[in-house]
Amino acid sequence: MVYQVITLVANGLKSTLTRLSGVFVAIFCVASVVFLFISVLSMLAGFSKTMSRTGQEDVAVIMRSGALSEVNSVLNVSDLPAMLAHPEIASEGDTKLASGQFYLVVELAKKNGQAVNVPMRGIEHEETALHPDFVLSAGRMFTRGTTEIVVGTAASGQFAGLELGNTVNIQGANWTVVGLFDDGGNVYESEIWADLQTMQAVFQHQDTLQSLRVKLTSPAVFDSYKAAIQGDPRFDLQVERETDYFSSHGSGLITLVQKTVDPLAMLMMVGAIFAALNATYASISTRMTEIATLRALGFTDGAMSLAVLLEAILVSLIGGLIGIGVSYLIVDGFLFSTMNGEAFSQLVFRFNVTPIIVAQGIAMALAIGLLSGLLPAWLAIRTPLHIALRKA
């Protein structure tokens, strides 16, 4: 039977020269479906990777109670000393490792000209102690008291005017880009950072902040610090681990994409199955006399149907591998920005084609080949010999 299957598959492949157009259409459809499927999954994987890289277990984020994000939180500067008077907060000498955050979204343009909201964050110099992966990739840190800014490399690559050395007008003030920074590929690389007090003065909010970040002595003391802050009757605040804060922000978009991927994949698969089915059916129709002759010579129905299935799977697999190859060349590492709904601003991340996604693409191609080959395989062995031979 193995010999018969090999012989039948070889004959089928030789006959492709007479039906190249149909085979090409099938391969193109499968390649397109796998490419789109991998693109969607790699977008989700890139977004999830960016969110998962953001935050530290030993960093707490303090905001107004009920605030969904920093953009709709307000803290009073006068309350900060009381928030920092806790032994759970780490120190360097006499300096508490904490940073007030002035956070807002500003309107800039993407490099394609589209106007979008970009996050801008006023920080204290202690902020860099809260980011173990922070590194200046170009230029220098901003000078306190000036309208200088440092920009995340993702933001610089996606938004116009944020290249090193440029001056950009933000809500009536001119800000000079003096440095570009990396932060381990996380959300912060989508932001613009400036001096906290300068931003408060420029935007006339000297008495308020949006949040406070504090570095704790260890992740284990988070619960006690949270209980102390949220239990203080002077405040109406909420405390979250930095990791949990960003994880909750990404969950909405991840869930939405996941709910969209499955029906979209099924719809694309149906189209590819019909294209591959048409190509396989055309192959069987043009070779019906040949198949009938081989059956008359003793080739078994099992070998015949298996050969047709393998031929359909092989064509589909070729299309799938082409789709995967194009995905690696075009999609993997592609810089993309989308609206982070809860923060009302753009989040920049890179598509990430992972080995698991590649395996899913191959599985999809194999499934398309199998499903598109079942009916032709049944047709090849169900057509009576006298009818098939009569077509000669």
PAMINU-593894 format. One record per residue (C-alpha): y, z, x; residue in three letters; residue number from 1. Coordinates in Angstrom, 1 decimal. Each point is the difference from the previous one (the first is absolute). Layout:
BEGIN
+--------+--------+--------+------+------+
!      Y !      Z !      X ! resn ! resi !
+--------+--------+--------+------+------+
!      Y !      Z !      X !  ALA !  NUM !
...
+--------+--------+--------+------+------+
END
This chain:
BEGIN
+--------+--------+--------+------+------+
!      Y !      Z !      X ! resn ! resi !
+--------+--------+--------+------+------+
!    0.0 !    0.0 !    0.0 !  MET !    1 !
!    2.4 !    0.8 !    2.9 !  VAL !    2 !
!   -0.6 !   -3.5 !    1.4 !  TYR !    3 !
!    0.6 !   -1.6 !   -3.4 !  GLN !    4 !
!    3.3 !    2.0 !   -0.4 !  VAL !    5 !
!    1.2 !   -1.0 !    3.5 !  ILE !    6 !
!   -0.8 !   -3.6 !   -0.7 !  THR !    7 !
!    1.7 !    0.0 !   -3.4 !  LEU !    8 !
!    3.1 !    1.7 !    1.3 !  VAL !    9 !
!    0.2 !   -2.5 !    3.0 !  ALA !   10 !
!   -0.2 !   -2.9 !   -2.4 !  ASN !   11 !
!    2.6 !    1.5 !   -2.2 !  GLY !   12 !
!    2.4 !    0.4 !    2.9 !  LEU !   13 !
!   -0.5 !   -3.5 !    1.1 !  LYS !   14 !
!    0.9 !   -1.3 !   -3.5 !  SER !   15 !
!    3.3 !    1.7 !    0.1 !  THR !   16 !
!    1.5 !   -3.1 !    1.7 !  LEU !   17 !
!   -0.4 !   -1.8 !   -3.4 !  THR !   18 !
!    1.8 !    2.7 !   -1.9 !  ARG !   19 !
!    2.6 !    1.4 !    2.4 !  LEU !   20 !
!    2.8 !    0.2 !   -2.6 !  SER !   21 !
!   -1.9 !    2.3 !   -2.2 !  GLY !   22 !
!   -1.2 !    2.2 !    2.9 !  VAL !   23 !
!    3.6 !    0.1 !    1.3 !  PHE !   24 !
!    1.3 !    1.1 !   -3.4 !  VAL !   25 !
!   -2.6 !    2.8 !   -0.2 !  ALA !   26 !
!    0.8 !    1.2 !    3.6 !  ILE !   27 !
!    3.8 !   -0.1 !   -0.7 !  PHE !   28 !
!   -0.3 !    2.0 !   -3.2 !  CYS !   29 !
!   -2.2 !    2.7 !    1.6 !  VAL !   30 !
!    2.2 !    0.2 !    3.0 !  ALA !   31 !
!    3.1 !    0.3 !   -2.2 !  SER !   32 !
!   -1.5 !    2.7 !   -2.1 !  VAL !   33 !
!   -1.2 !    2.0 !    3.0 !  VAL !   34 !
!    3.4 !   -0.4 !    1.7 !  PHE !   35 !
!    1.8 !    1.3 !   -3.1 !  LEU !   36 !
!   -2.5 !    2.8 !   -0.5 !  PHE !   37 !
!    0.3 !    1.2 !    3.6 !  ILE !   38 !
!    3.8 !   -0.3 !   -0.1 !  SER !   39 !
!    0.2 !    2.3 !   -2.9 !  VAL !   40 !
!   -2.4 !    2.5 !    1.5 !  LEU !   41 !
!    1.7 !   -0.1 !    3.4 !  SER !   42 !
!    3.4 !    0.7 !   -1.7 !  MET !   43 !
!   -1.5 !    3.1 !   -1.6 !  LEU !   44 !
!   -1.7 !    1.0 !    3.3 !  ALA !   45 !
!    3.3 !   -0.4 !    1.9 !  GLY !   46 !
!    2.0 !    2.0 !   -2.6 !  PHE !   47 !
!   -2.7 !    2.8 !    0.0 !  SER !   48 !
!   -0.1 !    0.0 !    3.8 !  LYS !   49 !
!    3.8 !    0.4 !    0.2 !  THR !   50 !
!    0.0 !    2.8 !   -2.6 !  MET !   51 !
!   -2.9 !    1.8 !    1.7 !  SER !   52 !
!    1.7 !    0.0 !    3.4 !  ARG !   53 !
!    3.1 !    1.7 !   -1.5 !  THR !   54 !
!    0.5 !    3.7 !    0.2 !  GLY !   55 !
!   -1.3 !    3.1 !    1.8 !  GLN !   56 !
!   -2.1 !    2.7 !   -1.4 !  GLU !   57 !
!    2.2 !    2.6 !    1.7 !  ASP !   58 !
!    3.3 !   -1.4 !   -1.4 !  VAL !   59 !
!    1.3 !    1.2 !   -3.4 !  ALA !   60 !
!    2.4 !   -2.0 !   -2.2 !  VAL !   61 !
!    2.4 !    2.1 !   -2.2 !  ILE !   62 !
!    1.7 !   -1.7 !   -3.0 !  MET !   63 !
!    1.6 !    1.0 !   -3.3 !  ARG !   64 !
!   -2.7 !    1.0 !   -2.5 !  SER !   65 !
!   -1.1 !   -2.9 !   -2.2 !  GLY !   66 !
!    1.3 !   -2.7 !    2.4 !  ALA !   67 !
!   -2.4 !   -2.9 !    0.2 !  LEU !   68 !
!    1.5 !   -1.1 !    3.4 !  SER !   69 !
!    2.8 !    0.8 !    2.4 !  GLU !   70 !
!    2.3 !   -2.5 !   -1.7 !  VAL !   71 !
!    0.3 !    2.1 !   -3.1 !  ASN !   72 !
!    0.0 !    3.4 !    1.7 !  SER !   73 !
!    3.0 !    2.2 !    0.9 !  VAL !   74 !
!    0.2 !    3.0 !    2.2 !  LEU !   75 !
!    3.0 !    2.2 !    0.8 !  ASN !   76 !
!    0.8 !    0.2 !    3.7 !  VAL !   77 !
!    1.0 !    3.7 !   -0.5 !  SER !   78 !
!   -3.6 !    0.8 !   -0.9 !  ASP !   79 !
!   -1.6 !   -1.3 !    3.2 !  LEU !   80 !
!    0.3 !    3.2 !    2.1 !  PRO !   81 !
!   -2.1 !    1.9 !   -2.7 !  ALA !   82 !
!   -2.6 !   -2.8 !    0.0 !  MET !   83 !
!   -0.3 !    0.2 !    3.8 !  LEU !   84 !
!   -0.3 !    3.8 !    0.2 !  ALA !   85 !
!   -3.7 !    0.1 !   -0.1 !  HIS !   86 !
!   -2.5 !    0.7 !    2.8 !  PRO !   87 !
!   -2.3 !   -2.9 !   -1.0 !  GLU !   88 !
!    2.6 !   -2.5 !    1.5 !  ILE !   89 !
!   -0.6 !   -1.0 !    3.6 !  ALA !   90 !
!    2.8 !    0.4 !    2.6 !  SER !   91 !
!    0.9 !   -1.3 !    3.4 !  GLU !   92 !
!    1.9 !    2.9 !    1.6 !  GLY !   93 !
!    2.6 !    1.1 !   -2.6 !  ASP !   94 !
!   -0.1 !   -3.4 !   -1.8 !  THR !   95 !
!   -2.0 !   -0.4 !   -3.2 !  LYS !   96 !
!   -1.9 !   -3.2 !   -0.1 !  LEU !   97 !
!    1.5 !   -1.2 !   -3.3 !  ALA !   98 !
!    2.2 !   -2.9 !   -1.1 !  SER !   99 !
!    2.2 !   -0.4 !   -3.0 !  GLY !  100 !
!   -0.3 !   -3.5 !   -1.6 !  GLN !  101 !
!    2.7 !   -2.0 !   -1.5 !  PHE !  102 !
!   -1.9 !   -2.8 !   -1.7 !  TYR !  103 !
!    1.3 !   -3.0 !   -2.0 !  LEU !  104 !
!   -0.8 !   -3.6 !   -0.6 !  VAL !  105 !
!    2.5 !   -2.7 !    1.1 !  VAL !  106 !
!    0.2 !   -3.6 !   -1.0 !  GLU !  107 !
!   -0.8 !   -2.5 !    2.8 !  LEU !  108 !
!   -1.5 !   -3.5 !    0.1 !  ALA !  109 !
!   -3.4 !   -1.1 !    1.1 !  LYS !  110 !
!    0.0 !   -2.7 !    2.6 !  LYS !  111 !
!   -0.7 !   -2.5 !   -2.8 !  ASN !  112 !
!    3.3 !    1.1 !   -1.6 !  GLY !  113 !
!   -1.5 !    2.1 !   -2.9 !  GLN !  114 !
!    2.0 !    3.2 !   -0.7 !  ALA !  115 !
!   -2.1 !    3.1 !    0.1 !  VAL !  116 !
!    0.3 !    3.8 !    0.3 !  ASN !  117 !
!   -0.7 !    1.4 !    3.5 !  VAL !  118 !
!   -0.5 !    3.7 !    0.7 !  PRO !  119 !
!    2.6 !    1.7 !    2.3 !  MET !  120 !
!   -0.6 !    3.5 !    1.2 !  ARG !  121 !
!    2.5 !    2.4 !    1.7 !  GLY !  122 !
!   -1.9 !    2.3 !    2.3 !  ILE !  123 !
!    0.6 !    2.8 !    2.5 !  GLU !  124 !
!   -1.0 !   -0.3 !    3.6 !  HIS !  125 !
!   -2.9 !    2.4 !   -0.6 !  GLU !  126 !
!   -1.5 !   -2.7 !   -2.3 !  GLU !  127 !
!   -1.7 !   -1.7 !    3.0 !  THR !  128 !
!   -2.0 !    3.2 !    0.6 !  ALA !  129 !
!   -1.6 !   -0.6 !   -3.5 !  LEU !  130 !
!   -1.2 !   -3.4 !    1.0 !  HIS !  131 !
!   -2.6 !    0.1 !    2.8 !  PRO !  132 !
!   -0.4 !   -3.8 !    0.0 !  ASP !  133 !
!    3.7 !   -0.7 !    0.2 !  PHE !  134 !
!    1.0 !   -2.2 !    2.9 !  VAL !  135 !
!    3.1 !   -2.2 !    0.7 !  LEU !  136 !
!   -1.4 !   -3.5 !    0.5 !  SER !  137 !
!    3.5 !   -1.4 !    0.9 !  ALA !  138 !
!    3.5 !    1.4 !    0.6 !  GLY !  139 !
!    0.8 !    3.7 !   -0.3 !  ARG !  140 !
!    0.5 !    2.8 !   -2.6 !  MET !  141 !
!    3.2 !    0.1 !   -2.0 !  PHE !  142 !
!    2.8 !    2.3 !    1.2 !  THR !  143 !
!    0.8 !    2.9 !   -2.3 !  ARG !  144 !
!    3.3 !   -0.4 !   -1.8 !  GLY !  145 !
!    0.1 !   -3.8 !    0.2 !  THR !  146 !
!   -0.9 !   -2.8 !   -2.4 !  THR !  147 !
!   -3.0 !   -1.0 !    2.2 !  GLU !  148 !
!   -3.4 !   -0.6 !   -1.5 !  ILE !  149 !
!   -3.6 !   -0.4 !    1.2 !  VAL !  150 !
!   -2.2 !   -2.3 !   -2.1 !  VAL !  151 !
!   -3.8 !   -0.1 !   -0.5 !  GLY !  152 !
!   -1.6 !   -3.1 !    1.5 !  THR !  153 !
!   -1.4 !   -1.0 !   -3.3 !  ALA !  154 !
!    3.4 !    0.2 !   -1.7 !  ALA !  155 !
!    1.6 !   -1.9 !    2.9 !  SER !  156 !
!   -2.6 !   -2.8 !   -0.3 !  GLY !  157 !
!    0.4 !   -0.3 !   -3.8 !  GLN !  158 !
!    3.7 !    0.5 !   -0.8 !  PHE !  159 !
!    3.0 !   -2.0 !    1.1 !  ALA !  160 !
!    2.5 !    1.5 !    2.4 !  GLY !  161 !
!   -2.1 !    2.9 !    1.3 !  LEU !  162 !
!   -0.7 !   -1.5 !    3.4 !  GLU !  163 !
!    0.9 !    2.0 !    3.1 !  LEU !  164 !
!    3.7 !   -0.2 !    0.8 !  GLY !  165 !
!    1.1 !   -1.3 !   -3.4 !  ASN !  166 !
!    2.6 !    1.7 !   -2.1 !  THR !  167 !
!   -0.8 !    0.1 !   -3.7 !  VAL !  168 !
!    2.3 !    1.1 !   -2.9 !  ASN !  169 !
!   -1.5 !    2.5 !   -2.2 !  ILE !  170 !
!    2.0 !    1.0 !   -3.1 !  GLN !  171 !
!    3.3 !   -0.5 !    1.8 !  GLY !  172 !
!   -0.8 !    1.5 !    3.4 !  ALA !  173 !
!   -1.0 !   -1.9 !    3.1 !  ASN !  174 !
!   -3.2 !    1.3 !    1.7 !  TRP !  175 !
!   -1.2 !   -1.2 !    3.4 !  THR !  176 !
!   -3.7 !   -0.4 !    0.7 !  VAL !  177 !
!   -0.5 !    1.7 !    3.4 !  VAL !  178 !
!   -3.8 !    0.5 !    0.0 !  GLY !  179 !
!   -3.3 !   -1.1 !   -1.6 !  LEU !  180 !
!   -2.8 !    2.4 !   -0.5 !  PHE !  181 !
!   -3.8 !    0.1 !   -0.7 !  ASP !  182 !
!   -1.6 !    2.9 !   -1.8 !  ASP !  183 !
!   -3.7 !   -0.8 !    0.1 !  GLY !  184 !
!    0.2 !   -2.8 !   -2.6 !  GLY !  185 !
!    1.0 !    2.3 !   -2.9 !  ASN !  186 !
!    2.5 !    0.0 !   -2.8 !  VAL !  187 !
!    2.9 !    1.2 !    2.2 !  TYR !  188 !
!    0.0 !   -3.3 !    1.8 !  GLU !  189 !
!    1.5 !   -1.5 !   -3.2 !  SER !  190 !
!    3.1 !    2.2 !    0.3 !  GLU !  191 !
!    3.4 !    0.2 !    1.6 !  ILE !  192 !
!    0.8 !    3.3 !    1.7 !  TRP !  193 !
!    3.5 !    1.3 !    0.7 !  ALA !  194 !
!    1.6 !    3.3 !    0.9 !  ASP !  195 !
!   -0.2 !    2.4 !   -3.0 !  LEU !  196 !
!    3.6 !    1.4 !    0.1 !  GLN !  197 !
!    1.5 !   -3.5 !    0.5 !  THR !  198 !
!   -1.8 !   -1.3 !   -3.0 !  MET !  199 !
!    1.1 !    3.0 !   -2.1 !  GLN !  200 !
!    3.6 !   -0.7 !    1.0 !  ALA !  201 !
!   -0.1 !   -3.8 !   -0.5 !  VAL !  202 !
!   -1.6 !    0.4 !   -3.4 !  PHE !  203 !
!    2.0 !    3.1 !   -0.9 !  GLN !  204 !
!   -2.9 !    2.4 !   -0.7 !  HIS !  205 !
!    0.6 !    2.6 !    2.7 !  GLN !  206 !
!   -1.3 !    2.8 !   -2.3 !  ASP !  207 !
!   -3.3 !   -1.5 !   -1.0 !  THR !  208 !
!   -3.3 !   -1.4 !    1.4 !  LEU !  209 !
!   -3.0 !   -1.6 !   -1.6 !  GLN !  210 !
!   -2.7 !    1.9 !    1.7 !  SER !  211 !
!   -1.0 !    2.2 !    2.9 !  LEU !  212 !
!   -2.9 !   -0.5 !    2.4 !  ARG !  213 !
!   -1.4 !    2.9 !    2.0 !  VAL !  214 !
!   -2.7 !    0.2 !    2.6 !  LYS !  215 !
!   -2.3 !    2.9 !   -0.6 !  LEU !  216 !
!   -1.8 !    2.0 !    2.7 !  THR !  217 !
!   -3.3 !   -1.4 !   -1.3 !  SER !  218 !
!   -1.3 !   -1.8 !   -3.1 !  PRO !  219 !
!   -1.7 !    3.2 !   -1.1 !  ALA !  220 !
!    3.3 !    1.8 !   -0.8 !  VAL !  221 !
!    1.2 !   -2.7 !   -2.4 !  PHE !  222 !
!   -1.2 !    1.9 !   -3.2 !  ASP !  223 !
!    1.9 !    3.2 !    1.0 !  SER !  224 !
!    3.2 !   -2.0 !    0.8 !  TYR !  225 !
!   -0.3 !   -1.9 !   -3.3 !  LYS !  226 !
!   -0.5 !    3.3 !   -1.9 !  ALA !  227 !
!    3.0 !    1.6 !    1.7 !  ALA !  228 !
!    2.3 !   -2.9 !   -0.8 !  ILE !  229 !
!   -1.1 !   -0.8 !   -3.5 !  GLN !  230 !
!   -0.2 !    3.7 !   -0.9 !  GLY !  231 !
!    3.6 !    0.7 !    1.2 !  ASP !  232 !
!    2.1 !    0.5 !   -3.2 !  PRO !  233 !
!    3.1 !   -1.3 !    1.8 !  ARG !  234 !
!   -1.4 !   -3.5 !    0.1 !  PHE !  235 !
!   -1.6 !   -2.6 !   -2.3 !  ASP !  236 !
!   -2.0 !   -1.9 !    2.6 !  LEU !  237 !
!   -3.3 !   -1.6 !    0.6 !  GLN !  238 !
!   -1.9 !   -0.2 !    3.3 !  VAL !  239 !
!   -2.6 !   -2.6 !    1.0 !  GLU !  240 !
!   -1.9 !   -0.9 !    3.1 !  ARG !  241 !
!    1.5 !   -3.1 !    1.5 !  GLU !  242 !
!   -3.4 !   -1.7 !   -0.1 !  THR !  243 !
!   -0.4 !    0.8 !   -3.7 !  ASP !  244 !
!    3.6 !   -1.2 !   -0.8 !  TYR !  245 !
!   -0.6 !   -3.5 !    1.3 !  PHE !  246 !
!   -3.5 !   -0.2 !   -1.2 !  SER !  247 !
!    1.1 !    0.6 !   -3.6 !  SER !  248 !
!    2.8 !   -2.6 !    0.4 !  HIS !  249 !
!   -2.5 !   -2.7 !    1.0 !  GLY !  250 !
!   -2.6 !    0.8 !   -2.7 !  SER !  251 !
!    1.8 !   -1.8 !   -2.8 !  GLY !  252 !
!    0.2 !   -3.3 !    1.7 !  LEU !  253 !
!   -3.5 !    0.3 !    1.4 !  ILE !  254 !
!   -1.4 !    0.7 !   -3.4 !  THR !  255 !
!    1.9 !   -3.0 !   -1.5 !  LEU !  256 !
!   -1.3 !   -2.4 !    2.6 !  VAL !  257 !
!   -3.5 !    1.3 !   -0.3 !  GLN !  258 !
!    0.1 !   -0.6 !   -3.8 !  LYS !  259 !
!    1.3 !   -3.5 !    0.6 !  THR !  260 !
!   -2.4 !   -1.0 !    2.7 !  VAL !  261 !
!   -3.3 !    0.1 !   -2.0 !  ASP !  262 !
!    1.0 !   -2.2 !   -2.9 !  PRO !  263 !
!    1.9 !   -2.3 !    2.3 !  LEU !  264 !
!   -3.0 !   -0.3 !    2.2 !  ALA !  265 !
!   -2.3 !   -0.7 !   -2.9 !  MET !  266 !
!    2.3 !   -2.7 !   -1.3 !  LEU !  267 !
!    0.2 !   -1.7 !    3.4 !  MET !  268 !
!   -3.8 !    0.2 !    0.4 !  MET !  269 !
!   -0.6 !   -1.8 !   -3.3 !  VAL !  270 !
!    2.2 !   -2.9 !    1.1 !  GLY !  271 !
!   -1.8 !   -0.2 !    3.4 !  ALA !  272 !
!   -3.4 !    0.2 !   -1.7 !  ILE !  273 !
!    0.7 !   -3.0 !   -2.2 !  PHE !  274 !
!    1.2 !   -2.0 !    2.9 !  ALA !  275 !
!   -3.0 !    0.9 !    2.1 !  ALA !  276 !
!   -2.3 !   -0.6 !   -3.0 !  LEU !  277 !
!    1.4 !   -3.4 !   -0.5 !  ASN !  278 !
!   -0.6 !   -0.9 !    3.6 !  ALA !  279 !
!   -3.6 !    1.3 !    0.0 !  THR !  280 !
!   -0.7 !   -1.7 !   -3.4 !  TYR !  281 !
!    1.3 !   -3.3 !    1.4 !  ALA !  282 !
!   -2.3 !    0.4 !    3.0 !  SER !  283 !
!   -3.0 !    0.6 !   -2.3 !  ILE !  284 !
!    0.9 !   -2.9 !   -2.3 !  SER !  285 !
!    0.2 !   -2.5 !    2.9 !  THR !  286 !
!   -3.2 !    1.2 !    1.5 !  ARG !  287 !
!   -2.1 !    0.4 !   -3.1 !  MET !  288 !
!   -2.4 !   -2.9 !    0.8 !  THR !  289 !
!   -0.4 !    1.3 !    3.6 !  GLU !  290 !
!   -0.7 !    3.5 !   -1.3 !  ILE !  291 !
!   -2.5 !   -1.3 !   -2.6 !  ALA !  292 !
!   -1.8 !   -2.0 !    2.8 !  THR !  293 !
!   -0.2 !    3.1 !    2.2 !  LEU !  294 !
!   -1.4 !    2.1 !   -2.9 !  ARG !  295 !
!   -2.6 !   -2.8 !   -0.6 !  ALA !  296 !
!   -1.0 !    0.3 !    3.6 !  LEU !  297 !
!   -0.7 !    3.7 !   -0.3 !  GLY !  298 !
!    3.3 !    1.8 !    0.6 !  PHE !  299 !
!   -0.1 !    3.1 !   -2.1 !  THR !  300 !
!    2.5 !    0.9 !   -2.7 !  ASP !  301 !
!    0.7 !    3.3 !    1.8 !  GLY !  302 !
!    0.9 !   -1.8 !    3.2 !  ALA !  303 !
!    2.1 !   -2.6 !   -1.9 !  MET !  304 !
!    2.1 !    2.6 !   -1.9 !  SER !  305 !
!    0.4 !    2.2 !    3.1 !  LEU !  306 !
!    1.2 !   -3.0 !    2.1 !  ALA !  307 !
!    2.6 !   -0.8 !   -2.7 !  VAL !  308 !
!    1.2 !    3.6 !   -0.1 !  LEU !  309 !
!    0.3 !    0.1 !    3.8 !  LEU !  310 !
!    1.9 !   -3.2 !    0.1 !  GLU !  311 !
!    2.5 !    1.4 !   -2.5 !  ALA !  312 !
!    0.3 !    3.3 !    1.9 !  ILE !  313 !
!    0.5 !   -1.9 !    3.3 !  LEU !  314 !
!    2.9 !   -2.1 !   -1.4 !  VAL !  315 !
!    1.6 !    3.1 !   -1.5 !  SER !  316 !
!   -0.5 !    2.0 !    3.2 !  LEU !  317 !
!    1.8 !   -2.7 !    2.0 !  ILE !  318 !
!    2.9 !    0.2 !   -2.4 !  GLY !  319 !
!    0.0 !    3.8 !    0.2 !  GLY !  320 !
!    0.1 !    0.0 !    3.8 !  LEU !  321 !
!    2.9 !   -2.5 !    0.0 !  ILE !  322 !
!    1.9 !    2.2 !   -2.4 !  GLY !  323 !
!   -0.6 !    3.0 !    2.2 !  ILE !  324 !
!    1.1 !   -1.9 !    3.1 !  GLY !  325 !
!    3.2 !   -1.1 !   -1.6 !  VAL !  326 !
!    0.6 !    3.6 !   -1.2 !  SER !  327 !
!   -0.2 !    1.3 !    3.6 !  TYR !  328 !
!    2.4 !   -2.7 !    1.2 !  LEU !  329 !
!    2.6 !    0.3 !   -2.8 !  ILE !  330 !
!   -0.4 !    3.3 !   -1.8 !  VAL !  331 !
!   -1.1 !    2.6 !    2.6 !  ASP !  332 !
!    3.0 !    1.9 !    1.3 !  GLY !  333 !
!    2.4 !   -1.8 !   -2.4 !  PHE !  334 !
!    3.2 !    2.1 !   -0.4 !  LEU !  335 !
!    0.7 !    0.5 !   -3.7 !  PHE !  336 !
!    2.3 !    2.3 !   -2.1 !  SER !  337 !
!   -0.3 !    1.1 !   -3.5 !  THR !  338 !
!    1.8 !    2.4 !   -2.4 !  MET !  339 !
!   -1.1 !    3.6 !    0.4 !  ASN !  340 !
!    0.6 !    0.9 !   -3.7 !  GLY !  341 !
!    0.5 !    3.7 !    0.3 !  GLU !  342 !
!    2.5 !   -0.3 !    2.9 !  ALA !  343 !
!    1.7 !   -3.0 !   -1.5 !  PHE !  344 !
!    0.0 !   -1.7 !    3.4 !  SER !  345 !
!   -1.9 !   -2.5 !    2.1 !  GLN !  346 !
!   -3.1 !    1.0 !    2.0 !  LEU !  347 !
!   -1.0 !   -2.2 !    2.9 !  VAL !  348 !
!   -3.6 !   -0.3 !    1.1 !  PHE !  349 !
!   -2.5 !   -2.5 !    1.6 !  ARG !  350 !
!   -2.9 !   -1.6 !   -1.7 !  PHE !  351 !
!   -3.3 !    1.3 !    1.5 !  ASN !  352 !
!   -3.2 !   -2.1 !    0.0 !  VAL !  353 !
!   -2.7 !    2.5 !    0.7 !  THR !  354 !
!   -3.7 !   -0.5 !    0.7 !  PRO !  355 !
!   -0.8 !    1.4 !   -3.5 !  ILE !  356 !
!    2.3 !   -2.6 !   -1.6 !  ILE !  357 !
!   -1.7 !   -2.8 !    2.0 !  VAL !  358 !
!   -3.4 !    1.2 !   -1.3 !  ALA !  359 !
!    1.3 !    0.0 !   -3.5 !  GLN !  360 !
!    1.3 !   -3.6 !    0.5 !  GLY !  361 !
!   -3.4 !   -1.1 !    1.2 !  ILE !  362 !
!   -1.7 !    1.8 !   -2.9 !  ALA !  363 !
!    2.2 !   -1.8 !   -2.4 !  MET !  364 !
!   -0.8 !   -3.4 !    1.6 !  ALA !  365 !
!   -3.7 !    0.7 !   -0.2 !  LEU !  366 !
!    0.3 !    1.1 !   -3.6 !  ALA !  367 !
!    1.8 !   -3.2 !   -0.9 !  ILE !  368 !
!   -2.7 !   -2.1 !    1.8 !  GLY !  369 !
!   -2.8 !    1.9 !   -1.7 !  LEU !  370 !
!    1.5 !   -0.3 !   -3.5 !  LEU !  371 !
!    0.9 !   -3.6 !    0.4 !  SER !  372 !
!   -3.5 !   -0.9 !    1.2 !  GLY !  373 !
!   -2.0 !    1.6 !   -2.8 !  LEU !  374 !
!    0.4 !   -2.7 !   -2.6 !  LEU !  375 !
!   -0.5 !   -3.0 !    2.3 !  PRO !  376 !
!   -3.1 !    1.7 !    1.5 !  ALA !  377 !
!   -1.4 !    0.4 !   -3.5 !  TRP !  378 !
!    0.9 !   -3.6 !   -0.8 !  LEU !  379 !
!   -1.8 !   -1.3 !    3.2 !  ALA !  380 !
!   -3.4 !    1.4 !   -1.1 !  ILE !  381 !
!    0.4 !   -0.4 !   -3.8 !  ARG !  382 !
!    0.6 !   -3.7 !   -0.1 !  THR !  383 !
!   -3.4 !   -1.7 !   -0.8 !  PRO !  384 !
!   -1.3 !   -2.2 !    2.8 !  LEU !  385 !
!   -0.4 !   -3.2 !   -2.2 !  HIS !  386 !
!    3.7 !    0.3 !   -1.1 !  ILE !  387 !
!    1.3 !    0.6 !    3.6 !  ALA !  388 !
!   -2.1 !   -2.8 !    1.4 !  LEU !  389 !
!    1.2 !   -2.4 !   -2.7 !  ARG !  390 !
!    3.6 !    0.4 !    1.4 !  LYS !  391 !
!   -1.1 !   -1.7 !    3.2 !  ALA !  392 !
+--------+--------+--------+------+------+
END
